[in-house]
Amino acid sequence: MASCWWVINLLAISFFSKSWAELITALPSQPSNISFKQYSGYITTDTLHGRALFYYFVEASVADPLSRPLTLWLNGGPGCSSLGYGAFMEHGPFRVGDNGLLIQNPYSWNLESNMLYVESPIGVGFSYSNTSEDYINWNDTRTAEENLRFVLNWLEEFPQYKDSDFYLTGESYAGHYIPQLAALILEHNKNTNIKPIKLKAIALGNPLLDMDISVNTGDYLWAHGVISDKTWMLEKTICNDSRYMAEALHNKLSQECIDVFNRVNNETGPDIDDSDLLLPRCLLSTTGQQSISTGIHARIHTKLARRTNGDPCLPGRISAYLNKPKVQKALHAKTAGLPFLWDFCRGPLKYQNENFEINLIPLVAYLLQEGIPVMLYSGDQDTKIALTQTRIIGNMLAQQLKFTTFTPYAPWYNKKQVGGWAQSFGKLREGKNVTYLTYATVRGGAHEVPFTSPSQALTLFKAFLSGSPLPRN
C-alpha cells in the first residue's frame, strides 16, 4: 500500500499506465543550430506498482540516424543519475556553460551512435515508483529485471530501432548493472516468437566488479604520493579498502579499521576529489553561485579549466539547470509532482548493502563465453576504483578463458598524442583472430572518464563500436 506522502500524487501519477515518446522541441538555452532530434519521458515498467523510469534519448547527429547503432548508458551509485552524469556531465550533446546557458559538446557520443540515457533504478533523478515499499529493499536482481522491461517497452515506442545493433555501456556500479542486464537479454533472446535484441558488446568504465579486488586503492595512493609509507603498510597489514567497506556495509566497523582510514583521510586531505586525483575543488560555495560564474572566481576557474579538462563547478551548474521548472517542462519530467528535487545521487531509494559484495567476474566470463565482446576501461587518475585493480580483473578473465594476447600492452593514440595504454585478448574463430576482451586506460581520466578526457573517450567509444583495436599512432 502506498504511504501517505505519496497519496497526494496518486491521481497525477495514475496516467502513467502506458509508455509514450515525447519529442523535445528545444531545451532552454540550447544552441540554435542543432540537427538531431531529442526525446525524453517515462517508460512504465510496472503498471500495478506505478513504476516508471525516466529516459533522455538523443538521435545520432547524422543524416540517417538509423544507419548508426543504439547505445544505452547507465551510471552507477547505486542510485546515481545517467541524465546528470552521463548526458550533461560526460558525453551528451550539451554541457552547461559558465553563464548557465547550454553549449554544444564537440565530443558528444551521439556523433557516432544514437544515445539512450536511463535514470535507473526507481528513485534516481526523475524515475519513481508509486509504491513506497519499493524503495525500501531494492537490489541488483530487481534493477536488471526493470532495465530489461524498460528496453523492451522502449523499443515498442521506438520500433524503428528494433533492428539496430545494440550496445550497453556504463561506469562504476554499472559494473553490476550492465553484465546482469546483458545476461537477461541473452536469456530473453532464447525465447521463441520474439524479435531478439541485437546485443553486440558491452563497455564498463572504472567498474565495480569484485569488491575484494576493485576498491583496493592503497597501492595506487601510495605510488602517487597521497599516503605515507607507514599508512600504506597499515593498509596492507591491518585493514585494506575492501575489508573497511565490508565492515561499513554491515555496520561492524572495527576500531583498527577506523584508525587506519582516519590516517588515510587525514593524509589525503579534505580538498581532493575522491574520484579524481587531479581535479581542483570548486571555489564557489553554493549551487546558485556555481550555476553562473562571474568576477574573480570566474577568472580563477577559467585558468583552472585550462589546466585540467574537468570543470570542478560543472556539477553545480547542472544541478541548478535540471531543477529549473522550464527545463523540467521541456524534458517532460517531474510531471507527476514528485516530492523531492532532482539530484545527482541522493534519492529515496534504499539499496541492499549485500549487493556490493556480489562478485560479477563469473558473469562477465559467461558473457565472453557467449561471444559478447567486453571492453574494460579506466581513467588513470581515478582514486575510487584504480586502473591497477581493473587490469588485474582483465588479466584474470583472459587467463581463465585461455584467451591469447592479440595486441600487446602498449600506448594507444588520440589526435597524435598518447591517449592511454591498452591490451586486447581473444581467440581464433573460423580461422580469424576475434577480439573479445579489451582493457584500456585513459590518460588523465578520472572516475567519470568522458568528463575529464572527452576527446580520448570519444576515440575509445569509436573503437568499441567498430570492434577494432585502439589506434596505435
C-alpha positions as CSV (number, residue, x, y, z in Angstrom):
1,M,0.0,0.0,0.0
2,A,1.3,3.5,-0.8
3,S,2.4,5.5,2.2
4,C,0.8,8.8,2.9
5,W,3.5,11.0,1.4
6,W,2.7,9.5,-2.0
7,V,-1.1,9.6,-1.7
8,I,-1.3,13.2,-2.8
9,N,0.3,12.2,-6.1
10,L,-1.9,9.2,-6.9
11,L,-4.1,10.9,-9.4
12,A,-1.3,12.7,-11.0
13,I,0.7,9.6,-11.4
14,S,-2.1,7.3,-12.5
15,F,-1.9,8.4,-16.1
16,F,1.5,6.6,-16.4
17,S,-0.4,3.4,-17.2
18,K,1.3,3.2,-20.6
19,S,4.6,4.4,-22.2
20,W,4.9,7.2,-24.6
21,A,7.5,9.0,-26.6
22,E,7.8,12.8,-26.4
23,L,9.9,14.9,-28.8
24,I,11.8,17.7,-27.1
25,T,11.1,20.8,-29.1
26,A,14.1,22.6,-27.6
27,L,15.9,22.6,-24.3
28,P,16.0,26.1,-22.7
29,S,19.1,28.0,-23.9
30,Q,20.3,25.2,-26.2
31,P,22.2,26.3,-29.3
32,S,20.1,27.0,-32.3
33,N,22.0,25.1,-35.0
34,I,21.0,21.6,-33.7
35,S,20.4,19.0,-36.5
36,F,19.5,16.0,-34.4
37,K,16.2,15.1,-32.5
38,Q,15.9,14.6,-28.8
39,Y,13.2,12.7,-26.9
40,S,12.5,12.2,-23.2
41,G,9.8,11.0,-20.9
42,Y,8.8,7.9,-18.9
43,I,8.6,4.2,-19.7
44,T,6.3,2.3,-17.4
45,T,8.0,-0.9,-16.1
46,D,5.2,-1.9,-13.6
47,T,1.7,-0.7,-14.0
48,L,0.4,-2.3,-10.8
49,H,3.1,-0.6,-8.6
50,G,3.2,2.5,-10.7
51,R,6.9,2.2,-11.5
52,A,8.4,4.3,-14.4
53,L,11.9,5.0,-15.5
54,F,12.8,8.4,-17.0
55,Y,14.9,8.5,-20.2
56,Y,16.6,11.0,-22.4
57,F,17.2,9.9,-26.0
58,V,19.4,11.7,-28.4
59,E,19.5,10.6,-32.1
60,A,22.8,10.3,-33.8
61,S,23.9,13.6,-35.4
62,V,24.0,12.2,-38.9
63,A,21.7,12.4,-41.9
64,D,20.3,8.9,-41.3
65,P,20.3,8.1,-37.6
66,L,19.1,4.5,-38.3
67,S,22.4,3.9,-40.0
68,R,24.1,4.1,-36.6
69,P,23.8,1.7,-33.6
70,L,21.8,2.3,-30.4
71,T,23.8,2.6,-27.2
72,L,22.2,2.5,-23.7
73,W,24.2,4.3,-20.9
74,L,23.8,3.7,-17.2
75,N,25.6,5.4,-14.3
76,G,26.3,3.7,-11.0
77,G,25.9,4.6,-7.4
78,P,23.8,2.6,-6.9
79,G,21.4,5.4,-7.3
80,C,23.1,8.0,-9.4
81,S,21.7,9.8,-12.4
82,S,22.6,8.9,-16.0
83,L,20.9,12.2,-17.0
84,G,23.1,14.3,-14.8
85,Y,26.4,12.4,-15.1
86,G,26.2,10.6,-18.5
87,A,24.2,13.1,-20.5
88,F,25.1,16.5,-19.1
89,M,28.5,16.0,-17.4
90,E,30.1,13.4,-19.6
91,H,29.2,12.6,-23.3
92,G,25.8,14.0,-24.1
93,P,25.3,16.7,-26.7
94,F,25.3,19.7,-24.3
95,R,27.1,21.0,-21.3
96,V,26.0,23.8,-19.0
97,G,28.4,26.8,-19.6
98,D,29.7,29.3,-17.1
99,N,26.8,31.6,-17.9
100,G,24.2,28.9,-17.2
101,L,23.5,28.5,-20.9
102,L,23.9,25.2,-22.8
103,I,26.9,24.9,-25.1
104,Q,27.4,22.1,-27.6
105,N,29.8,19.3,-26.7
106,P,32.2,18.7,-29.6
107,Y,32.9,15.2,-28.2
108,S,29.4,14.0,-27.8
109,W,28.9,10.3,-28.3
110,N,25.9,10.9,-30.5
111,L,28.4,11.8,-33.2
112,E,28.8,8.0,-33.5
113,S,25.6,6.4,-32.1
114,N,22.0,7.0,-31.0
115,M,22.3,7.5,-27.3
116,L,19.8,6.4,-24.7
117,Y,20.3,7.6,-21.1
118,V,18.2,5.9,-18.4
119,E,17.7,7.1,-14.8
120,S,17.7,3.7,-13.2
121,P,16.6,2.3,-10.8
122,I,13.5,3.9,-9.3
123,G,14.2,6.9,-7.0
124,V,17.1,8.1,-9.2
125,G,16.6,11.5,-10.7
126,F,13.1,11.7,-12.2
127,S,12.4,8.0,-12.0
128,Y,9.9,6.8,-9.4
129,S,7.5,4.2,-8.0
130,N,4.0,4.9,-6.7
131,T,4.5,2.1,-4.1
132,S,6.7,3.3,-1.3
133,E,7.6,-0.2,-0.2
134,D,9.6,-0.5,-3.5
135,Y,12.1,2.0,-2.2
136,I,13.0,0.0,1.0
137,N,14.7,-3.1,-0.1
138,W,15.8,-2.7,-3.7
139,N,18.5,-4.9,-5.2
140,D,20.5,-5.9,-8.3
141,T,18.1,-8.5,-9.4
142,R,15.2,-6.1,-9.5
143,T,17.3,-3.5,-11.2
144,A,18.2,-5.9,-14.0
145,E,14.6,-7.0,-14.5
146,E,13.3,-3.4,-14.6
147,N,16.0,-2.4,-17.0
148,L,15.1,-5.3,-19.3
149,R,11.4,-4.3,-19.2
150,F,12.5,-0.7,-19.9
151,V,14.4,-1.8,-23.0
152,L,11.6,-4.0,-24.3
153,N,9.0,-1.3,-23.7
154,W,11.2,1.5,-25.1
155,L,11.7,-0.5,-28.3
156,E,7.9,-0.7,-28.6
157,E,7.8,3.1,-28.5
158,F,10.7,3.4,-31.0
159,P,10.1,0.3,-33.2
160,Q,12.4,1.7,-35.9
161,Y,15.4,0.8,-33.6
162,K,14.4,-2.9,-33.2
163,D,16.8,-3.8,-36.0
164,S,19.7,-1.7,-34.7
165,D,22.9,-3.1,-33.3
166,F,22.6,-2.6,-29.5
167,Y,25.4,-1.7,-27.1
168,L,25.4,-1.5,-23.3
169,T,27.7,1.0,-21.6
170,G,28.2,2.4,-18.1
171,E,30.6,3.1,-15.3
172,S,31.3,2.4,-11.6
173,Y,28.4,0.4,-10.1
174,A,27.2,-0.2,-13.6
175,G,29.8,-2.9,-13.4
176,H,26.9,-4.6,-11.6
177,Y,24.0,-3.3,-13.8
178,I,25.4,-3.9,-17.3
179,P,26.5,-7.5,-17.0
180,Q,23.3,-8.6,-15.3
181,L,21.2,-6.8,-17.9
182,A,23.3,-8.3,-20.7
183,A,22.7,-11.8,-19.3
184,L,18.9,-11.2,-19.1
185,I,19.0,-10.0,-22.8
186,L,20.7,-13.2,-23.8
187,E,18.1,-15.2,-21.9
188,H,15.3,-13.2,-23.5
189,N,16.7,-13.8,-27.0
190,K,16.3,-17.6,-26.4
191,N,12.5,-17.2,-26.3
192,T,10.5,-18.3,-29.4
193,N,8.3,-16.0,-31.4
194,I,10.1,-12.8,-30.3
195,K,12.4,-10.4,-32.1
196,P,15.8,-10.7,-30.5
197,I,17.7,-7.7,-29.2
198,K,20.8,-7.4,-31.3
199,L,23.3,-7.1,-28.4
200,K,26.7,-6.6,-29.8
201,A,29.1,-5.7,-27.0
202,I,29.4,-4.1,-23.5
203,A,31.8,-1.5,-22.2
204,L,32.4,-0.9,-18.4
205,G,34.3,2.2,-17.2
206,N,36.1,2.1,-13.9
207,P,33.7,-0.7,-12.9
208,L,33.0,-2.2,-9.5
209,L,33.1,-5.9,-10.4
210,D,34.5,-7.6,-7.3
211,M,34.7,-5.7,-4.0
212,D,37.7,-7.7,-2.8
213,I,39.7,-6.5,-5.8
214,S,38.1,-3.4,-7.3
215,V,38.1,-1.0,-4.4
216,N,41.6,-1.6,-3.0
217,T,43.4,1.6,-3.9
218,G,46.2,1.7,-1.2
219,D,49.0,0.8,-3.6
220,Y,47.7,3.4,-6.1
221,L,47.5,6.2,-3.5
222,W,51.0,5.4,-2.1
223,A,52.5,5.3,-5.6
224,H,51.0,8.7,-6.3
225,G,52.4,10.2,-3.1
226,V,49.0,10.6,-1.5
227,I,49.6,8.5,1.6
228,S,52.8,7.9,3.6
229,D,54.9,4.7,3.8
230,K,53.5,3.9,7.2
231,T,49.9,4.3,6.3
232,W,50.4,2.2,3.2
233,M,51.9,-0.6,5.3
234,L,49.0,-0.4,7.7
235,E,46.5,-0.8,4.8
236,K,48.5,-3.8,3.6
237,T,48.7,-5.5,7.0
238,I,45.9,-4.2,9.2
239,C,42.9,-3.1,7.2
240,N,42.6,-2.6,3.4
241,D,39.8,-0.9,1.5
242,S,37.7,-4.0,0.8
243,R,37.7,-5.0,4.5
244,Y,36.8,-1.5,5.5
245,M,34.0,-1.3,3.0
246,A,32.6,-4.8,4.0
247,E,32.6,-3.8,7.7
248,A,30.9,-0.5,6.9
249,L,28.2,-2.2,4.8
250,H,27.4,-4.5,7.7
251,N,27.7,-1.7,10.4
252,K,30.5,-3.5,12.1
253,L,33.4,-1.2,11.7
254,S,36.4,-2.3,13.9
255,Q,38.5,0.2,15.7
256,E,41.6,-0.9,13.9
257,C,39.9,-0.1,10.5
258,I,38.7,3.2,11.8
259,D,42.2,4.1,12.9
260,V,43.8,3.2,9.6
261,F,41.3,5.1,7.5
262,N,41.4,8.1,9.7
263,R,45.1,8.2,8.8
264,V,44.2,7.8,5.1
265,N,41.7,10.6,5.2
266,N,44.0,12.9,7.2
267,E,46.9,12.4,4.8
268,T,44.7,12.7,1.7
269,G,43.2,15.9,3.0
270,P,39.8,17.5,2.5
271,D,40.4,19.1,-0.9
272,I,41.0,16.0,-3.1
273,D,38.0,14.7,-5.0
274,D,37.7,11.0,-4.2
275,S,37.1,10.2,-7.9
276,D,39.9,12.3,-9.4
277,L,43.4,12.9,-8.1
278,L,43.9,16.0,-10.4
279,L,40.6,17.8,-10.3
280,P,40.8,21.1,-8.3
281,R,37.9,21.9,-6.0
282,C,35.2,24.3,-6.9
283,L,35.9,27.6,-5.2
284,L,32.2,28.7,-5.5
285,S,30.4,27.9,-2.3
286,T,26.7,27.5,-3.3
287,T,24.8,25.8,-6.1
288,G,23.5,29.2,-7.2
289,Q,26.9,30.6,-7.4
290,Q,28.2,27.6,-9.3
291,S,25.4,27.9,-11.9
292,I,26.7,31.3,-13.1
293,S,30.3,32.3,-12.5
294,T,31.3,36.0,-12.6
295,G,34.1,38.2,-11.4
296,I,37.3,37.0,-9.8
297,H,36.1,33.4,-9.3
298,A,35.2,33.1,-12.9
299,R,38.7,34.2,-13.9
300,I,40.2,31.7,-11.4
301,H,38.1,28.8,-12.8
302,T,38.9,29.8,-16.4
303,K,42.6,29.3,-15.5
304,L,41.9,26.1,-13.7
305,A,39.9,24.7,-16.7
306,R,42.9,25.3,-18.9
307,R,45.0,23.1,-16.7
308,T,42.5,20.2,-16.5
309,N,39.7,19.0,-18.7
310,G,37.3,18.6,-15.8
311,D,35.4,21.7,-14.7
312,P,35.0,21.3,-10.9
313,C,32.0,23.7,-10.8
314,L,30.1,21.9,-13.7
315,P,28.1,19.6,-11.3
316,G,26.6,22.7,-9.5
317,R,25.6,24.3,-12.8
318,I,24.0,21.0,-14.0
319,S,22.0,20.7,-10.7
320,A,20.8,24.3,-11.0
321,Y,19.8,23.7,-14.6
322,L,17.9,20.5,-14.2
323,N,15.9,21.8,-11.2
324,K,14.6,24.8,-13.3
325,P,10.8,24.3,-13.9
326,K,11.1,25.3,-17.5
327,V,13.8,22.8,-18.1
328,Q,11.8,20.0,-16.4
329,K,8.8,21.0,-18.5
330,A,10.9,20.8,-21.7
331,L,12.2,17.4,-20.7
332,H,8.6,16.2,-19.9
333,A,10.0,15.4,-16.4
334,K,8.5,15.6,-12.9
335,T,5.0,15.8,-14.4
336,A,3.7,13.7,-11.5
337,G,4.8,16.3,-8.9
338,L,7.4,14.1,-7.2
339,P,8.0,15.5,-3.7
340,F,11.8,15.8,-4.0
341,L,14.3,17.8,-6.0
342,W,16.3,16.3,-8.8
343,D,19.8,15.3,-7.6
344,F,22.8,13.5,-8.9
345,C,22.7,10.7,-6.4
346,R,20.7,11.5,-3.2
347,G,17.2,10.0,-3.6
348,P,14.7,8.0,-1.5
349,L,16.0,4.5,-2.7
350,K,17.4,2.1,0.0
351,Y,19.6,-0.4,-1.8
352,Q,20.5,-3.7,-0.2
353,N,24.1,-3.4,1.0
354,E,24.9,-7.0,0.4
355,N,24.7,-6.4,-3.3
356,F,28.1,-4.6,-3.2
357,E,29.7,-7.9,-2.3
358,I,28.4,-9.8,-5.3
359,N,31.3,-10.9,-7.5
360,L,30.4,-10.1,-11.1
361,I,33.6,-11.6,-12.7
362,P,32.0,-15.0,-13.3
363,L,29.0,-13.3,-15.1
364,V,31.4,-11.3,-17.3
365,A,33.2,-14.5,-18.1
366,Y,29.9,-16.1,-19.1
367,L,29.2,-13.2,-21.4
368,L,32.6,-13.6,-23.1
369,Q,32.0,-17.3,-23.5
370,E,28.7,-16.4,-25.2
371,G,30.5,-14.3,-27.7
372,I,29.7,-10.9,-26.3
373,P,32.9,-8.7,-26.5
374,V,33.7,-6.7,-23.4
375,M,35.7,-3.5,-23.0
376,L,37.1,-2.6,-19.6
377,Y,38.5,0.9,-19.4
378,S,39.9,3.0,-16.5
379,G,40.7,6.6,-16.0
380,D,44.3,6.7,-14.7
381,Q,43.5,9.4,-12.1
382,D,40.6,7.6,-10.5
383,T,41.1,7.0,-6.8
384,K,37.8,5.2,-6.2
385,I,38.5,2.2,-8.5
386,A,42.1,2.3,-9.6
387,L,43.2,1.2,-13.0
388,T,45.5,-1.4,-11.4
389,Q,42.5,-3.2,-10.0
390,T,40.6,-3.3,-13.2
391,R,43.7,-4.5,-15.0
392,I,44.0,-7.4,-12.5
393,I,40.5,-8.4,-13.4
394,G,41.1,-8.2,-17.1
395,N,44.1,-10.4,-16.9
396,M,42.2,-12.9,-14.7
397,L,39.5,-13.2,-17.3
398,A,41.9,-13.6,-20.2
399,Q,43.8,-16.3,-18.3
400,Q,40.6,-18.1,-17.1
401,L,39.2,-18.2,-20.6
402,K,42.5,-19.1,-22.2
403,F,42.5,-16.1,-24.4
404,T,45.5,-15.2,-26.5
405,T,47.0,-11.7,-26.4
406,F,46.2,-10.1,-29.8
407,T,47.6,-6.6,-29.2
408,P,50.3,-6.3,-26.6
409,Y,50.2,-3.8,-23.7
410,A,51.2,-0.5,-25.3
411,P,50.2,3.1,-25.8
412,W,47.1,4.0,-27.9
413,Y,46.7,7.4,-29.5
414,N,44.2,10.2,-29.8
415,K,45.0,13.1,-32.1
416,K,48.7,12.1,-32.3
417,Q,49.0,12.1,-28.5
418,V,49.1,9.2,-26.2
419,G,45.5,8.6,-25.1
420,G,46.3,5.8,-22.7
421,W,47.6,2.2,-22.7
422,A,45.7,-0.9,-23.9
423,Q,45.8,-4.6,-24.4
424,S,43.4,-6.9,-26.2
425,F,42.7,-10.6,-25.9
426,G,40.7,-13.1,-27.9
427,K,40.6,-16.5,-29.7
428,L,40.7,-17.9,-33.2
429,R,37.2,-18.3,-34.7
430,E,36.8,-19.7,-38.2
431,G,40.5,-19.1,-38.9
432,K,40.4,-15.4,-37.8
433,N,41.6,-13.6,-34.7
434,V,38.5,-12.3,-32.9
435,T,38.9,-9.8,-30.1
436,Y,36.6,-10.5,-27.2
437,L,38.3,-8.6,-24.3
438,T,39.9,-5.2,-24.3
439,Y,41.5,-3.4,-21.3
440,A,42.4,0.2,-21.8
441,T,43.5,3.1,-19.6
442,V,42.6,6.7,-20.4
443,R,45.3,9.2,-19.8
444,G,44.2,12.0,-17.4
445,G,40.9,10.3,-17.0
446,A,39.0,10.3,-13.6
447,H,36.2,8.1,-12.4
448,E,33.9,9.7,-15.0
449,V,36.3,9.4,-17.9
450,P,34.4,11.4,-20.5
451,F,34.1,14.3,-18.1
452,T,37.9,14.8,-17.8
453,S,39.1,13.2,-21.0
454,P,36.3,13.8,-23.6
455,S,38.4,13.6,-26.7
456,Q,40.1,10.4,-25.6
457,A,36.8,8.9,-24.5
458,L,35.2,9.5,-28.0
459,T,38.2,7.8,-29.7
460,L,37.7,4.9,-27.2
461,F,34.0,4.8,-28.0
462,K,34.5,4.7,-31.7
463,A,36.9,1.7,-31.4
464,F,34.4,0.0,-29.1
465,L,31.5,0.3,-31.6
466,S,33.6,-0.8,-34.5
467,G,35.2,-3.7,-32.7
468,S,38.6,-2.6,-33.9
469,P,41.8,-2.0,-32.0
470,L,42.5,1.4,-30.5
471,P,44.8,3.4,-32.8
472,R,48.5,2.8,-32.2
473,N,49.8,6.0,-33.7
